[in-house]
């Protein structure tokens, strides 16, 4: 029984070495330019129920991702909104907040490579 387990593990390891591991979004192998980190991020508390986020537009970005969290080192969740999926957009209003909570945001730019999005570096956490 022990020999069968060892033989099975060896076959799996050898077969996995033959798999094609090419990644179409690998910037090194495919000579793709990764979007730069988003700069000029400003966060303002426009009202009790809204937070305004603005940033400097990037030429190499097809759109942006905004991530939100309730703590600086917590798990950031992406805000999915079609209005920020445009490279020429320079602001977003987060209307899904609860008054009294403290929110932290991170941003990244992405660009289309074929039918996939290549995300650049995320910014550091920002708050108002």
N, CA, C and O atoms as a Tinker XYZ file with bonds, in Angstrom:
   512  protein
     1  N      0.830000   -1.201000    0.000000    73     2
     2  CA     0.000000    0.000000    0.000000    64     1     3
     3  C      0.867000    1.254000    0.000000    63     2     4     5
     4  O      0.588000    2.223000   -0.707000    81     3
     5  N      1.936000    1.214000    0.817000    73     3     6
     6  CA     2.825000    2.359000    0.902000    64     5     7
     7  C      3.491000    2.614000   -0.449000    63     6     8     9
     8  O      3.676000    3.767000   -0.839000    81     7
     9  N      3.852000    1.549000   -1.164000    73     7    10
    10  CA     4.487000    1.683000   -2.476000    64     9    11
    11  C      3.531000    2.301000   -3.502000    63    10    12    13
    12  O      3.959000    3.073000   -4.360000    81    11
    13  N      2.275000    1.973000   -3.418000    73    11    14
    14  CA     1.283000    2.525000   -4.343000    64    13    15
    15  C      1.125000    4.026000   -4.111000    63    14    16    17
    16  O      1.029000    4.788000   -5.073000    81    15
    17  N      1.098000    4.455000   -2.868000    73    15    18
    18  CA     0.971000    5.878000   -2.539000    64    17    19
    19  C      2.197000    6.636000   -3.039000    63    18    20    21
    20  O      2.063000    7.711000   -3.623000    81    19
    21  N      3.375000    6.093000   -2.817000    73    19    22
    22  CA     4.603000    6.742000   -3.277000    64    21    23
    23  C      4.637000    6.803000   -4.787000    63    22    24    25
    24  O      5.004000    7.833000   -5.353000    81    23
    25  N      4.265000    5.727000   -5.454000    73    23    26
    26  CA     4.244000    5.694000   -6.916000    64    25    27
    27  C      3.221000    6.679000   -7.473000    63    26    28    29
    28  O      3.503000    7.358000   -8.460000    81    27
    29  N      2.060000    6.769000   -6.874000    73    27    30
    30  CA     1.029000    7.714000   -7.303000    64    29    31
    31  C      1.514000    9.152000   -7.129000    63    30    32    33
    32  O      1.323000    9.984000   -8.016000    81    31
    33  N      2.134000    9.444000   -6.002000    73    31    34
    34  CA     2.664000   10.791000   -5.773000    64    33    35
    35  C      3.742000   11.120000   -6.782000    63    34    36    37
    36  O      3.789000   12.247000   -7.276000    81    35
    37  N      4.607000   10.179000   -7.102000    73    35    38
    38  CA     5.667000   10.397000   -8.079000    64    37    39
    39  C      5.096000   10.651000   -9.467000    63    38    40    41
    40  O      5.573000   11.538000  -10.175000    81    39
    41  N      4.095000    9.897000   -9.863000    73    39    42
    42  CA     3.450000   10.106000  -11.158000    64    41    43
    43  C      2.792000   11.493000  -11.215000    63    42    44    45
    44  O      2.913000   12.189000  -12.224000    81    43
    45  N      2.108000   11.893000  -10.160000    73    43    46
    46  CA     1.468000   13.202000  -10.132000    64    45    47
    47  C      2.501000   14.327000  -10.237000    63    46    48    49
    48  O      2.286000   15.309000  -10.948000    81    47
    49  N      3.601000   14.183000   -9.538000    73    47    50
    50  CA     4.647000   15.205000   -9.592000    64    49    51
    51  C      5.235000   15.292000  -10.996000    63    50    52    53
    52  O      5.415000   16.389000  -11.525000    81    51
    53  N      5.531000   14.164000  -11.594000    73    51    54
    54  CA     6.113000   14.165000  -12.943000    64    53    55
    55  C      5.131000   14.698000  -13.985000    63    54    56    57
    56  O      5.539000   15.404000  -14.907000    81    55
    57  N      3.867000   14.378000  -13.855000    73    55    58
    58  CA     2.862000   14.876000  -14.795000    64    57    59
    59  C      2.653000   16.375000  -14.647000    63    58    60    61
    60  O      2.436000   17.071000  -15.639000    81    59
    61  N      2.714000   16.871000  -13.432000    73    59    62
    62  CA     2.508000   18.303000  -13.228000    64    61    63
    63  C      3.658000   19.122000  -13.812000    63    62    64    65
    64  O      3.470000   20.287000  -14.161000    81    63
    65  N      4.829000   18.533000  -13.919000    73    63    66
    66  CA     5.968000   19.237000  -14.515000    64    65    67
    67  C      5.762000   19.456000  -16.007000    63    66    68    69
    68  O      6.343000   20.377000  -16.581000    81    67
    69  N      4.957000   18.636000  -16.636000    73    67    70
    70  CA     4.735000   18.746000  -18.071000    64    69    71
    71  C      3.601000   19.699000  -18.426000    63    70    72    73
    72  O      3.363000   19.949000  -19.608000    81    71
    73  N      2.899000   20.235000  -17.438000    73    71    74
    74  CA     1.796000   21.149000  -17.696000    64    73    75
    75  C      2.299000   22.471000  -18.248000    63    74    76    77
    76  O      3.377000   22.938000  -17.880000    81    75
    77  N      1.512000   23.071000  -19.133000    73    75    78
    78  CA     1.831000   24.392000  -19.663000    64    77    79
    79  C      1.460000   25.414000  -18.607000    63    78    80    81
    80  O      0.286000   25.558000  -18.267000    81    79
    81  N      2.431000   26.112000  -18.093000    73    79    82
    82  CA     2.210000   27.072000  -17.020000    64    81    83
    83  C      2.325000   28.506000  -17.521000    63    82    84    85
    84  O      2.589000   29.417000  -16.737000    81    83
    85  N      2.132000   28.710000  -18.797000    73    83    86
    86  CA     2.243000   30.070000  -19.324000    64    85    87
    87  C      1.054000   30.907000  -18.860000    63    86    88    89
    88  O     -0.083000   30.437000  -18.822000    81    87
    89  N      1.338000   32.121000  -18.519000    73    87    90
    90  CA     0.321000   33.050000  -18.040000    64    89    91
    91  C      0.236000   34.193000  -19.040000    63    90    92    93
    92  O      1.217000   34.916000  -19.217000    81    91
    93  N     -0.901000   34.380000  -19.699000    73    91    94
    94  CA    -1.000000   35.456000  -20.686000    64    93    95
    95  C     -0.868000   36.852000  -20.076000    63    94    96    97
    96  O     -0.648000   37.821000  -20.803000    81    95
    97  N     -0.998000   36.968000  -18.769000    73    95    98
    98  CA    -0.852000   38.265000  -18.112000    64    97    99
    99  C      0.517000   38.440000  -17.456000    63    98   100   101
   100  O      0.721000   39.401000  -16.713000    81    99
   101  N      1.449000   37.536000  -17.715000    73    99   102
   102  CA     2.794000   37.660000  -17.156000    64   101   103
   103  C      3.517000   38.794000  -17.874000    63   102   104   105
   104  O      3.840000   38.669000  -19.055000    81   103
   105  N      3.776000   39.910000  -17.169000    73   103   106
   106  CA     4.374000   41.068000  -17.833000    64   105   107
   107  C      5.809000   40.841000  -18.284000    63   106   108   109
   108  O      6.264000   41.497000  -19.221000    81   107
   109  N      6.537000   39.929000  -17.641000    73   107   110
   110  CA     7.921000   39.684000  -18.009000    64   109   111
   111  C      8.004000   38.864000  -19.294000    63   110   112   113
   112  O      8.722000   39.235000  -20.223000    81   111
   113  N      7.283000   37.767000  -19.348000    73   111   114
   114  CA     7.340000   36.873000  -20.493000    64   113   115
   115  C      6.664000   37.492000  -21.719000    63   114   116   117
   116  O      7.155000   37.323000  -22.835000    81   115
   117  N      5.561000   38.197000  -21.537000    73   115   118
   118  CA     4.765000   38.703000  -22.656000    64   117   119
   119  C      5.003000   40.177000  -22.975000    63   118   120   121
   120  O      4.294000   40.748000  -23.805000    81   119
   121  N      5.988000   40.802000  -22.330000    73   119   122
   122  CA     6.338000   42.200000  -22.583000    64   121   123
   123  C      5.114000   43.115000  -22.489000    63   122   124   125
   124  O      4.817000   43.881000  -23.405000    81   123
   125  N      4.417000   43.012000  -21.358000    73   123   126
   126  CA     3.230000   43.821000  -21.091000    64   125   127
   127  C      3.586000   44.881000  -20.061000    63   126   128   129
   128  O      4.270000   44.587000  -19.080000    81   127
   129  N      3.133000   46.100000  -20.270000    73   127   130
   130  CA     3.374000   47.163000  -19.298000    64   129   131
   131  C      2.282000   47.132000  -18.229000    63   130   132   133
   132  O      1.093000   47.249000  -18.524000    81   131
   133  N      2.715000   46.971000  -16.995000    73   131   134
   134  CA     1.787000   46.940000  -15.857000    64   133   135
   135  C      1.399000   48.376000  -15.522000    63   134   136   137
   136  O      2.269000   49.248000  -15.497000    81   135
   137  N      0.114000   48.651000  -15.262000    73   135   138
   138  CA    -0.280000   50.010000  -14.873000    64   137   139
   139  C      0.460000   50.464000  -13.622000    63   138   140   141
   140  O      0.721000   49.677000  -12.713000    81   139
   141  N      0.785000   51.733000  -13.600000    73   139   142
   142  CA     1.493000   52.308000  -12.457000    64   141   143
   143  C      0.544000   52.446000  -11.263000    63   142   144   145
   144  O     -0.676000   52.365000  -11.401000    81   143
   145  N      1.140000   52.656000  -10.100000    73   143   146
   146  CA     0.341000   52.879000   -8.892000    64   145   147
   147  C     -0.437000   54.183000   -9.038000    63   146   148   149
   148  O      0.086000   55.176000   -9.545000    81   147
   149  N     -1.675000   54.170000   -8.594000    73   147   150
   150  CA    -2.527000   55.352000   -8.664000    64   149   151
   151  C     -1.981000   56.400000   -7.688000    63   150   152   153
   152  O     -1.688000   56.089000   -6.533000    81   151
   153  N     -1.848000   57.640000   -8.162000    73   151   154
   154  CA    -1.318000   58.715000   -7.328000    64   153   155
   155  C     -2.348000   59.825000   -7.208000    63   154   156   157
   156  O     -3.362000   59.825000   -7.906000    81   155
   157  N     -2.084000   60.755000   -6.331000    73   155   158
   158  CA    -2.965000   61.909000   -6.154000    64   157   159
   159  C     -4.314000   61.555000   -5.576000    63   158   160   161
   160  O     -5.311000   62.212000   -5.875000    81   159
   161  N     -4.359000   60.520000   -4.747000    73   159   162
   162  CA    -5.638000   60.081000   -4.167000    64   161   163
   163  C     -6.027000   61.024000   -3.034000    63   162   164   165
   164  O     -5.252000   61.256000   -2.105000    81   163
   165  N     -7.234000   61.558000   -3.127000    73   163   166
   166  CA    -7.786000   62.422000   -2.081000    64   165   167
   167  C     -9.109000   61.851000   -1.610000    63   166   168   169
   168  O     -9.952000   61.458000   -2.416000    81   167
   169  N     -9.280000   61.810000   -0.308000    73   167   170
   170  CA   -10.511000   61.301000    0.294000    64   169   171
   171  C    -11.142000   62.445000    1.078000    63   170   172   173
   172  O    -10.480000   63.083000    1.897000    81   171
   173  N    -12.411000   62.701000    0.826000    73   171   174
   174  CA   -13.103000   63.733000    1.600000    64   173   175
   175  C    -14.470000   63.214000    2.023000    63   174   176   177
   176  O    -15.111000   62.440000    1.311000    81   175
   177  N    -14.889000   63.651000    3.173000    73   175   178
   178  CA   -16.174000   63.244000    3.752000    64   177   179
   179  C    -17.189000   64.299000    3.337000    63   178   180   181
   180  O    -17.358000   65.305000    4.026000    81   179
   181  N    -17.868000   64.075000    2.209000    73   179   182
   182  CA   -18.754000   65.095000    1.652000    64   181   183
   183  C    -20.052000   65.266000    2.442000    63   182   184   185
   184  O    -20.633000   66.351000    2.441000    81   183
   185  N    -20.508000   64.216000    3.111000    73   183   186
   186  CA   -21.686000   64.293000    3.975000    64   185   187
   187  C    -21.642000   63.117000    4.940000    63   186   188   189
   188  O    -20.705000   62.320000    4.896000    81   187
   189  N    -22.625000   62.998000    5.797000    73   187   190
   190  CA   -22.661000   61.883000    6.745000    64   189   191
   191  C    -22.802000   60.537000    6.045000    63   190   192   193
   192  O    -22.437000   59.499000    6.598000    81   191
   193  N    -23.331000   60.560000    4.833000    73   191   194
   194  CA   -23.640000   59.326000    4.128000    64   193   195
   195  C    -22.818000   59.129000    2.867000    63   194   196   197
   196  O    -23.066000   58.182000    2.120000    81   195
   197  N    -21.832000   60.006000    2.604000    73   195   198
   198  CA   -21.051000   59.907000    1.369000    64   197   199
   199  C    -19.583000   60.243000    1.615000    63   198   200   201
   200  O    -19.249000   61.130000    2.400000    81   199
   201  N    -18.716000   59.502000    0.917000    73   199   202
   202  CA   -17.286000   59.795000    0.928000    64   201   203
   203  C    -16.857000   59.961000   -0.526000    63   202   204   205
   204  O    -17.104000   59.089000   -1.359000    81   203
   205  N    -16.220000   61.074000   -0.819000    73   203   206
   206  CA   -15.758000   61.390000   -2.171000    64   205   207
   207  C    -14.294000   60.976000   -2.302000    63   206   208   209
   208  O    -13.461000   61.348000   -1.476000    81   207
   209  N    -13.991000   60.210000   -3.339000    73   207   210
   210  CA   -12.629000   59.767000   -3.624000    64   209   211
   211  C    -12.249000   60.325000   -4.990000    63   210   212   213
   212  O    -12.976000   60.144000   -5.966000    81   211
   213  N    -11.111000   61.000000   -5.053000    73   211   214
   214  CA   -10.623000   61.510000   -6.340000    64   213   215
   215  C     -9.163000   61.121000   -6.500000    63   214   216   217
   216  O     -8.475000   60.852000   -5.515000    81   215
   217  N     -8.692000   61.092000   -7.735000    73   215   218
   218  CA    -7.328000   60.671000   -8.017000    64   217   219
   219  C     -6.859000   61.284000   -9.332000    63   218   220   221
   220  O     -7.654000   61.838000  -10.091000    81   219
   221  N     -5.574000   61.179000   -9.586000    73   219   222
   222  CA    -4.994000   61.675000  -10.836000    64   221   223
   223  C     -5.189000   60.607000  -11.913000    63   222   224   225
   224  O     -4.818000   59.449000  -11.725000    81   223
   225  N     -5.766000   61.002000  -13.025000    73   223   226
   226  CA    -6.006000   60.083000  -14.139000    64   225   227
   227  C     -4.678000   59.570000  -14.696000    63   226   228   229
   228  O     -3.683000   60.294000  -14.706000    81   227
   229  N     -4.668000   58.330000  -15.155000    73   227   230
   230  CA    -3.467000   57.721000  -15.721000    64   229   231
   231  C     -3.689000   57.390000  -17.193000    63   230   232   233
   232  O     -4.744000   56.882000  -17.572000    81   231
   233  N     -2.695000   57.680000  -18.007000    73   231   234
   234  CA    -2.788000   57.381000  -19.433000    64   233   235
   235  C     -2.784000   55.881000  -19.715000    63   234   236   237
   236  O     -3.409000   55.428000  -20.674000    81   235
   237  N     -2.087000   55.115000  -18.891000    73   235   238
   238  CA    -1.954000   53.682000  -19.152000    64   237   239
   239  C     -3.050000   52.846000  -18.486000    63   238   240   241
   240  O     -2.958000   51.619000  -18.468000    81   239
   241  N     -4.079000   53.487000  -17.943000    73   239   242
   242  CA    -5.150000   52.758000  -17.244000    64   241   243
   243  C     -6.415000   52.707000  -18.096000    63   242   244   245
   244  O     -6.822000   53.696000  -18.706000    81   243
   245  N     -7.018000   51.534000  -18.118000    73   243   246
   246  CA    -8.329000   51.377000  -18.763000    64   245   247
   247  C     -9.450000   51.524000  -17.741000    63   246   248   249
   248  O    -10.611000   51.696000  -18.111000    81   247
   249  N     -9.111000   51.456000  -16.477000    73   247   250
   250  CA   -10.088000   51.596000  -15.407000    64   249   251
   251  C     -9.410000   51.485000  -14.066000    63   250   252   253
   252  O     -8.190000   51.348000  -13.986000    81   251
   253  N    -10.199000   51.544000  -13.012000    73   251   254
   254  CA    -9.654000   51.557000  -11.655000    64   253   255
   255  C    -10.458000   50.628000  -10.760000    63   254   256   257
   256  O    -11.649000   50.400000  -10.975000    81   255
   257  N     -9.785000   50.104000   -9.762000    73   255   258
   258  CA   -10.435000   49.355000   -8.693000    64   257   259
   259  C    -10.296000   50.173000   -7.417000    63   258   260   261
   260  O     -9.244000   50.756000   -7.157000    81   259
   261  N    -11.353000   50.213000   -6.628000    73   259   262
   262  CA   -11.317000   50.844000   -5.318000    64   261   263
   263  C    -11.675000   49.771000   -4.292000    63   262   264   265
   264  O    -12.649000   49.036000   -4.451000    81   263
   265  N    -10.869000   49.700000   -3.247000    73   263   266
   266  CA   -11.063000   48.733000   -2.175000    64   265   267
   267  C    -11.363000   49.486000   -0.888000    63   266   268   269
   268  O    -10.812000   50.561000   -0.647000    81   267
   269  N    -12.240000   48.917000   -0.060000    73   267   270
   270  CA   -12.666000   49.573000    1.179000    64   269   271
   271  C    -12.546000   48.595000    2.349000    63   270   272   273
   272  O    -12.734000   47.388000    2.201000    81   271
   273  N    -12.224000   49.164000    3.524000    73   271   274
   274  CA   -12.112000   48.357000    4.741000    64   273   275
   275  C    -12.454000   49.220000    5.944000    63   274   276   277
   276  O    -12.378000   50.447000    5.869000    81   275
   277  N    -12.825000   48.604000    7.037000    73   275   278
   278  CA   -13.138000   49.331000    8.266000    64   277   279
   279  C    -11.929000   49.463000    9.195000    63   278   280   281
   280  O    -12.005000   50.144000   10.218000    81   279
   281  N    -10.819000   48.815000    8.844000    73   279   282
   282  CA    -9.591000   48.963000    9.635000    64   281   283
   283  C     -8.412000   49.052000    8.684000    63   282   284   285
   284  O     -8.469000   48.522000    7.575000    81   283
   285  N     -7.354000   49.708000    9.100000    73   283   286
   286  CA    -6.229000   49.972000    8.221000    64   285   287
   287  C     -5.537000   48.691000    7.747000    63   286   288   289
   288  O     -5.061000   48.635000    6.613000    81   287
   289  N     -5.477000   47.674000    8.591000    73   287   290
   290  CA    -4.792000   46.431000    8.239000    64   289   291
   291  C     -5.740000   45.266000    8.007000    63   290   292   293
   292  O     -5.310000   44.112000    7.999000    81   291
   293  N     -7.011000   45.548000    7.819000    73   291   294
   294  CA    -7.995000   44.483000    7.644000    64   293   295
   295  C     -8.059000   43.980000    6.216000    63   294   296   297
   296  O     -7.194000   44.287000    5.396000    81   295
   297  N     -9.078000   43.215000    5.930000    73   295   298
   298  CA    -9.308000   42.653000    4.608000    64   297   299
   299  C    -10.100000   43.660000    3.782000    63   298   300   301
   300  O    -11.243000   43.975000    4.114000    81   299
   301  N     -9.505000   44.157000    2.724000    73   299   302
   302  CA   -10.134000   45.163000    1.868000    64   301   303
   303  C    -11.001000   44.470000    0.822000    63   302   304   305
   304  O    -10.561000   43.525000    0.166000    81   303
   305  N    -12.227000   44.943000    0.672000    73   303   306
   306  CA   -13.163000   44.395000   -0.312000    64   305   307
   307  C    -13.290000   45.385000   -1.467000    63   306   308   309
   308  O    -13.376000   46.595000   -1.258000    81   307
   309  N    -13.302000   44.855000   -2.679000    73   307   310
   310  CA   -13.400000   45.721000   -3.852000    64   309   311
   311  C    -14.815000   46.255000   -3.999000    63   310   312   313
   312  O    -15.793000   45.519000   -3.869000    81   311
   313  N    -14.904000   47.546000   -4.271000    73   311   314
   314  CA   -16.180000   48.176000   -4.564000    64   313   315
   315  C    -16.429000   47.960000   -6.049000    63   314   316   317
   316  O    -15.689000   48.490000   -6.878000    81   315
   317  N    -17.445000   47.200000   -6.397000    73   315   318
   318  CA   -17.761000   46.962000   -7.802000    64   317   319
   319  C    -18.761000   47.995000   -8.281000    63   318   320   321
   320  O    -19.912000   48.013000   -7.843000    81   319
   321  N    -18.321000   48.839000   -9.166000    73   319   322
   322  CA   -19.168000   49.888000   -9.695000    64   321   323
   323  C    -18.728000   50.173000  -11.124000    63   322   324   325
   324  O    -17.553000   50.448000  -11.366000    81   323
   325  N    -19.649000   50.111000  -12.063000    73   323   326
   326  CA   -19.311000   50.317000  -13.466000    64   325   327
   327  C    -18.780000   51.711000  -13.762000    63   326   328   329
   328  O    -18.096000   51.902000  -14.768000    81   327
   329  N    -19.074000   52.683000  -12.918000    73   327   330
   330  CA   -18.630000   54.048000  -13.203000    64   329   331
   331  C    -17.123000   54.212000  -13.062000    63   330   332   333
   332  O    -16.556000   55.128000  -13.659000    81   331
   333  N    -16.460000   53.364000  -12.297000    73   331   334
   334  CA   -15.009000   53.484000  -12.163000    64   333   335
   335  C    -14.272000   52.584000  -13.143000    63   334   336   337
   336  O    -13.042000   52.529000  -13.129000    81   335
   337  N    -15.005000   51.882000  -13.987000    73   335   338
   338  CA   -14.378000   51.031000  -14.991000    64   337   339
   339  C    -14.112000   51.791000  -16.272000    63   338   340   341
   340  O    -14.302000   51.268000  -17.370000    81   339
   341  N    -13.676000   53.013000  -16.126000    73   339   342
   342  CA   -13.349000   53.847000  -17.265000    64   341   343
   343  C    -12.057000   54.578000  -16.956000    63   342   344   345
   344  O    -11.925000   55.177000  -15.888000    81   343
   345  N    -11.107000   54.537000  -17.869000    73   343   346
   346  CA    -9.810000   55.149000  -17.637000    64   345   347
   347  C     -9.857000   56.652000  -17.497000    63   346   348   349
   348  O     -8.939000   57.243000  -16.930000    81   347
   349  N    -10.916000   57.297000  -18.005000    73   347   350
   350  CA   -10.978000   58.754000  -17.937000    64   349   351
   351  C    -11.705000   59.260000  -16.695000    63   350   352   353
   352  O    -11.867000   60.468000  -16.526000    81   351
   353  N    -12.135000   58.367000  -15.840000    73   351   354
   354  CA   -12.822000   58.733000  -14.604000    64   353   355
   355  C    -11.797000   59.173000  -13.558000    63   354   356   357
   356  O    -10.758000   58.532000  -13.402000    81   355
   357  N    -12.082000   60.256000  -12.846000    73   355   358
   358  CA   -11.146000   60.771000  -11.850000    64   357   359
   359  C    -11.761000   60.929000  -10.467000    63   358   360   361
   360  O    -11.135000   61.497000   -9.572000    81   359
   361  N    -12.989000   60.430000  -10.279000    73   359   362
   362  CA   -13.593000   60.522000   -8.954000    64   361   363
   363  C    -14.690000   59.473000   -8.805000    63   362   364   365
   364  O    -15.208000   58.933000   -9.782000    81   363
   365  N    -15.019000   59.208000   -7.555000    73   363   366
   366  CA   -16.061000   58.247000   -7.225000    64   365   367
   367  C    -16.648000   58.649000   -5.883000    63   366   368   369
   368  O    -15.917000   59.056000   -4.979000    81   367
   369  N    -17.956000   58.540000   -5.749000    73   367   370
   370  CA   -18.617000   58.824000   -4.483000    64   369   371
   371  C    -19.122000   57.522000   -3.887000    63   370   372   373
   372  O    -19.956000   56.837000   -4.479000    81   371
   373  N    -18.613000   57.188000   -2.719000    73   371   374
   374  CA   -19.033000   55.993000   -2.003000    64   373   375
   375  C    -20.262000   56.360000   -1.170000    63   374   376   377
   376  O    -20.166000   57.073000   -0.171000    81   375
   377  N    -21.411000   55.858000   -1.605000    73   375   378
   378  CA   -22.674000   56.174000   -0.936000    64   377   379
   379  C    -23.127000   55.042000   -0.011000    63   378   380   381
   380  O    -24.175000   55.142000    0.628000    81   379
   381  N    -22.349000   53.981000    0.059000    73   379   382
   382  CA   -22.721000   52.829000    0.882000    64   381   383
   383  C    -21.944000   52.822000    2.193000    63   382   384   385
   384  O    -21.284000   51.839000    2.531000    81   383
   385  N    -22.028000   53.917000    2.920000    73   383   386
   386  CA   -21.333000   53.983000    4.192000    64   385   387
   387  C    -22.333000   54.142000    5.327000    63   386   388   389
   388  O    -23.477000   54.545000    5.119000    81   387
   389  N    -21.883000   53.823000    6.511000    73   387   390
   390  CA   -22.707000   53.968000    7.707000    64   389   391
   391  C    -22.106000   55.099000    8.528000    63   390   392   393
   392  O    -20.931000   55.037000    8.891000    81   391
   393  N    -22.885000   56.126000    8.827000    73   391   394
   394  CA   -22.356000   57.246000    9.620000    64   393   395
   395  C    -21.741000   56.757000   10.930000    63   394   396   397
   396  O    -22.290000   55.882000   11.600000    81   395
   397  N    -20.602000   57.330000   11.280000    73   395   398
   398  CA   -19.919000   56.959000   12.508000    64   397   399
   399  C    -18.797000   55.955000   12.308000    63   398   400   401
   400  O    -17.922000   55.831000   13.165000    81   399
   401  N    -18.805000   55.238000   11.195000    73   399   402
   402  CA   -17.722000   54.292000   10.913000    64   401   403
   403  C    -16.547000   55.025000   10.280000    63   402   404   405
   404  O    -16.722000   56.064000    9.644000    81   403
   405  N    -15.365000   54.484000   10.457000    73   403   406
   406  CA   -14.144000   55.028000    9.878000    64   405   407
   407  C    -13.767000   54.104000    8.726000    63   406   408   409
   408  O    -13.612000   52.901000    8.935000    81   407
   409  N    -13.614000   54.640000    7.511000    73   407   410
   410  CA   -13.339000   53.831000    6.327000    64   409   411
   411  C    -11.938000   54.093000    5.796000    63   410   412   413
   412  O    -11.445000   55.221000    5.827000    81   411
   413  N    -11.305000   53.031000    5.308000    73   411   414
   414  CA    -9.986000   53.108000    4.680000    64   413   415
   415  C    -10.128000   52.613000    3.243000    63   414   416   417
   416  O    -10.893000   51.688000    2.967000    81   415
   417  N     -9.390000   53.233000    2.342000    73   415   418
   418  CA    -9.493000   52.901000    0.921000    64   417   419
   419  C     -8.111000   52.643000    0.329000    63   418   420   421
   420  O     -7.121000   53.249000    0.736000    81   419
   421  N     -8.067000   51.740000   -0.632000    73   419   422
   422  CA    -6.895000   51.503000   -1.466000    64   421   423
   423  C     -7.377000   51.528000   -2.909000    63   422   424   425
   424  O     -8.541000   51.244000   -3.193000    81   423
   425  N     -6.474000   51.870000   -3.812000    73   423   426
   426  CA    -6.837000   51.915000   -5.229000    64   425   427
   427  C     -5.777000   51.227000   -6.068000    63   426   428   429
   428  O     -4.614000   51.129000   -5.678000    81   427
   429  N     -6.205000   50.755000   -7.226000    73   427   430
   430  CA    -5.273000   50.247000   -8.233000    64   429   431
   431  C     -5.854000   50.545000   -9.606000    63   430   432   433
   432  O     -7.065000   50.688000   -9.770000    81   431
   433  N     -4.972000   50.632000  -10.576000    73   431   434
   434  CA    -5.389000   50.808000  -11.967000    64   433   435
   435  C     -5.299000   49.455000  -12.652000    63   434   436   437
   436  O     -4.535000   48.587000  -12.230000    81   435
   437  N     -6.078000   49.277000  -13.706000    73   435   438
   438  CA    -5.949000   48.058000  -14.508000    64   437   439
   439  C     -5.963000   48.426000  -15.982000    63   438   440   441
   440  O     -6.400000   49.509000  -16.370000    81   439
   441  N     -5.479000   47.506000  -16.780000    73   439   442
   442  CA    -5.551000   47.658000  -18.234000    64   441   443
   443  C     -5.977000   46.324000  -18.826000    63   442   444   445
   444  O     -5.686000   45.261000  -18.279000    81   443
   445  N     -6.664000   46.402000  -19.944000    73   443   446
   446  CA    -7.127000   45.205000  -20.632000    64   445   447
   447  C     -5.966000   44.589000  -21.401000    63   446   448   449
   448  O     -5.247000   45.290000  -22.113000    81   447
   449  N     -5.785000   43.289000  -21.258000    73   447   450
   450  CA    -4.843000   42.507000  -22.040000    64   449   451
   451  C     -5.662000   41.361000  -22.620000    63   450   452   453
   452  O     -5.966000   40.388000  -21.930000    81   451
   453  N     -6.011000   41.486000  -23.886000    73   451   454
   454  CA    -6.939000   40.523000  -24.478000    64   453   455
   455  C     -8.292000   40.690000  -23.823000    63   454   456   457
   456  O     -8.861000   41.781000  -23.829000    81   455
   457  N     -8.808000   39.613000  -23.258000    73   455   458
   458  CA   -10.109000   39.677000  -22.589000    64   457   459
   459  C     -9.979000   39.638000  -21.064000    63   458   460   461
   460  O    -10.942000   39.344000  -20.356000    81   459
   461  N     -8.776000   39.937000  -20.572000    73   459   462
   462  CA    -8.532000   39.914000  -19.127000    64   461   463
   463  C     -8.005000   41.261000  -18.651000    63   462   464   465
   464  O     -7.458000   42.046000  -19.426000    81   463
   465  N     -8.184000   41.508000  -17.357000    73   463   466
   466  CA    -7.691000   42.747000  -16.766000    64   465   467
   467  C     -6.396000   42.469000  -15.995000    63   466   468   469
   468  O     -6.330000   41.555000  -15.173000    81   467
   469  N     -5.374000   43.274000  -16.280000    73   467   470
   470  CA    -4.114000   43.188000  -15.563000    64   469   471
   471  C     -4.085000   44.325000  -14.561000    63   470   472   473
   472  O     -4.035000   45.496000  -14.937000    81   471
   473  N     -4.116000   43.974000  -13.277000    73   471   474
   474  CA    -4.157000   44.976000  -12.211000    64   473   475
   475  C     -2.751000   45.397000  -11.824000    63   474   476   477
   476  O     -1.855000   44.563000  -11.694000    81   475
   477  N     -2.565000   46.705000  -11.639000    73   475   478
   478  CA    -1.293000   47.233000  -11.174000    64   477   479
   479  C     -1.207000   47.181000   -9.656000    63   478   480   481
   480  O     -2.054000   46.583000   -8.993000    81   479
   481  N     -0.171000   47.818000   -9.117000    73   479   482
   482  CA     0.037000   47.847000   -7.670000    64   481   483
   483  C     -1.079000   48.610000   -6.971000    63   482   484   485
   484  O     -1.585000   49.606000   -7.488000    81   483
   485  N     -1.450000   48.140000   -5.810000    73   483   486
   486  CA    -2.430000   48.858000   -4.988000    64   485   487
   487  C     -1.728000   49.971000   -4.225000    63   486   488   489
   488  O     -0.575000   49.841000   -3.814000    81   487
   489  N     -2.441000   51.047000   -4.052000    73   487   490
   490  CA    -1.911000   52.156000   -3.267000    64   489   491
   491  C     -1.906000   51.789000   -1.795000    63   490   492   493
   492  O     -2.491000   50.786000   -1.387000    81   491
   493  N     -1.244000   52.605000   -1.013000    73   491   494
   494  CA    -1.313000   52.431000    0.433000    64   493   495
   495  C     -2.680000   52.874000    0.917000    63   494   496   497
   496  O     -3.410000   53.529000    0.174000    81   495
   497  N     -3.043000   52.533000    2.145000    73   495   498
   498  CA    -4.367000   52.908000    2.651000    64   497   499
   499  C     -4.517000   54.420000    2.809000    63   498   500   501
   500  O     -3.592000   55.115000    3.228000    81   499
   501  N     -5.701000   54.906000    2.462000    73   499   502
   502  CA    -6.035000   56.330000    2.583000    64   501   503
   503  C     -7.338000   56.459000    3.345000    63   502   504   505
   504  O     -8.214000   55.598000    3.263000    81   503
   505  N     -7.450000   57.547000    4.085000    73   503   506
   506  CA    -8.691000   57.858000    4.775000    64   505   507
   507  C     -8.827000   59.363000    4.817000    63   506   508   509
   508  O     -7.900000   60.070000    4.422000    81   507
   509  N     -9.945000   59.872000    5.279000    73   507   510
   510  CA   -10.128000   61.322000    5.240000    64   509   511
   511  C     -9.594000   61.975000    6.444000    63   510   512
   512  O     -9.668000   63.198000    6.569000    81   511
